[in-house]
Amino acid sequence: MEGHSGWGTLVDGWRKGPWTAQEDEILIEHVNQHGEGRWNSISKLTGLRRSGKSCRLRWVNYLRPDLKRGKITPHEENIILELHALWGNRWSTIARSLPGRTDNEIKNYWRTHFKKSKPSKNIERARARFLRQQQEQHKLKEEQRQEEQQQADMRGMMMTQVEEAALAPQEMQEMAYMYPLTSMLQWGGGSCSVSDGSSEEEVWGSLWNLDDIHDDLDGACRGGLTLQDQVLTFY
């Protein structure tokens, strides 16, 4: 149902056609006071005879203060080509990478400059360039991951060597306490033997003097550690 108002033709209660400067001022003032959103309530709050959809599109595509004015730059054109090669006609997604440009503006630019008039090889070059950048980034990340893994493996090997070096004297001493006779023979250089004239009772009797043997072994271990320190100092 059509009618007429001071602002032009009404269709089903909503004004159609170009926006006037007065309508723009009303919409701008409303958004500045209440923020974006709730577009369907603007008509009731302001008396503006525009639908919520019409108000939203007018604001997003023409009245937003952060909108860029002027032609799309060559740099922006390259971004459009690369992102379209990746996402196709998802204009809202592409617009997120172009601050100040709207999805409607990008869509119109694409259809005007690329869909018919320009050869498709421009698009193919953009797609190839984008894929090459993706491959280079993936290669760089993989090299970084391998380097970090090598460093972690090297740190693990060094820690293992340090721990083994620290535990060696302790294990030696524990072995001495567990097997005193064998340790005594080893610390004597393997030259200690039971003479033919020694009796079995004498051998077993000597094993009961564990305190003396342990004292000797403690001294030997300390001597071994001192020697190890000297060797390390030498290197």
N, C-alpha and C positions, 0 to 999 in steps of 0.2 A: 504494500500500500504506500503510495507516494503522497507527499505533501510538500509544503514550503514553509521555511522559517527565515529569520533574518540572516541566517548563515548559508542558505542554499536548500537543496533538495533533501527531503527525508524519505528513507526507505525503511519500512517496518519500525519507524520511530527513531532510526539512526541517520545521521547526516552522512552522505556519501560525497566523494569528490575531493578536490584539493583542500588542504588545510589553509586557513587564513592566519594572518599574523596574530590576531586576537586569540584564536584557539591555541596557537603555540604558546602564547604568554600564560594562558590559564593552565595549560598542562605543565609548563616549566615551574610555575609557582607552586602547583600542587605537589610535584615530585620533590622540590626543594624543601617543602614543609613536612611531607609524610614519607619520603623515600620511594624507591622503586617497589613495584609489586601492588597487589590488590587492584589491578587495573579495572576490573568490573565495577568497582565502587566509585570510580571517578565521576561518572555521570551523575550519580545521586549527590555527591559531595560538592560538585562544582557547577552543575547545570549544563555541562558540556555534552552535547548530543552526539557523542562518538562512542562506539562500542569499546569494550575493554581491549579487544585484539587490535583495533585501530590505534588506540592510545599507546599500547605497548610498541607497536611497530614504528609509530611516529617518533617516539622517544628514542628507541634503540637505533634506528637508522638515520635520524636527522637531528635530534635535539640534544643528545648526550654531550656534555661539555668536553669529554675526552676524545671525541671523534676527530680523526684526521681529515683535514680538508685538502683537496687537490688530488692530482693524479697519483696512481700507484707507481712507486719507484721501481727501477730495474731490480734492485735487491729484493723488494717485496714480490716482484714477479717471479724471481727464481725460487723463492720460498713456496709460492703457490704451485709452481710446476712440480717441485720435489714432493710436497705434501699431497698433491693430487695423485701423483704416481703411487703414493703409499696408501692413501685413504679413499681415493675416488671422489665422489660427489658429496662427501660429508663436510659441507661448508662450515657448519658451526664448529666442528673440530679444527678445521684449518684456520678459522678466524681467531682461535685462542693463541695461535702463534704469531698473529699480526695485530698487536695492540692498536686500537684506534680504528681498525677496519671492521666492518660488519660482514656477517655471513652473506647477506643479500648483495652487498657491494662486490664481494669476492666472486660470488656466483655470476653476477652480471658481467664482471670483467672477464671471467673465464669463457663464458658463452660468446662474448663479443670478440675476443682476441685469439682464442685457441680452438674453439670447437669447430669453426668452419674456415676461418681465413688463414690460419697458420698451419704449415705442414706438421704432420705428426712426429717428424724426426726431432723437433724441439722437445717434445714430451719424452721421447725415448732417451734423448741425451740427459734430460733431467733425472729420469728414472735410473739410468746407469750411474750418474754421479752420486745420487743418493745411496744406491746399493754399495758403491765403492766406499763411501764414507762409513757405512754401517760395517762393512768387512774390516776396514782399518781399525775402527773402534773395538770390534770384537777381538782382533789380533792383539791389540795393545793390552786389553784386559787379560787375555790368556797369558801373555808374556809376564805381566805383573803377577798373576797368580802363581806361575811356575817359579818365579824368582822368590816370592814369599815362601813357597813350599821348600825350596832349596835352603833358604836361610833357617827355616824351622828345623829341617833335618840336621843341618850343621850344628845348631845349638843343642839338639838332642844328643848328638854324638859326643860333643864336648862335655856335656853334663855327665854322660855315662862314663867317660874316661876319668873325670874328676872323682866321681863316686867310687869307681873301682880302685883308684890310687889311694883314696882315704880309707877304704875298707881292708886293704891288703895287710897292713901291720896288725890290725885287730884280728883278722882271720888267722894269721900266723901264730899269734899268742894263744888264741882259743885252741888251735891244733896242738900247741905245746902242752896245754893243760890236759887235753883229752888223751894224748899219746906221749907221755913224758919220755919213755925210753927211746922211742923212734926219733923224737925231736932232739934228744941229747946226742944221739948218734949222728944226726944230720948236722947239728951245730958243731960237732967235733970234726966235721969234714968227712965223715964216713970211715975214719981210721980207727974208731974205737971198736974193740972186739973183746970177747971173753976168752981169757987164756985157758990153755988146756988144764992147768992145775986148779982152776976155780971150780968150786962146787956149785951145784944148783942152788943150795941154800944161800950161798953168798950172793948169787945174782938176785934172787928174790928178796933177800934182806936189803939189798941196796935200793930196791924200788920203794921201800917204805920211807926213804929220806926225801920225800917229795918237796918239802919246804926248801931245802937247799937247791934242788934241781930247778924249782920254779924261780928262785932268786937268780940263778944263773941265766935262765932263759929270759927273764925280764931284762937283765943287763944286756943280753945278746940282742933282743929286739930293739932296745934303745940304741945300741950300737949300730944296728942295721938302719934305723931311722936317721941317725946322724950321718951315716955314709950316704944315704939317699939324699939328704939335704945338701951334702957337699957336691954330689953329682949334679943335682939340679942347679946349684949355684955356679958350677963350672960351665953348664950350658947356657 
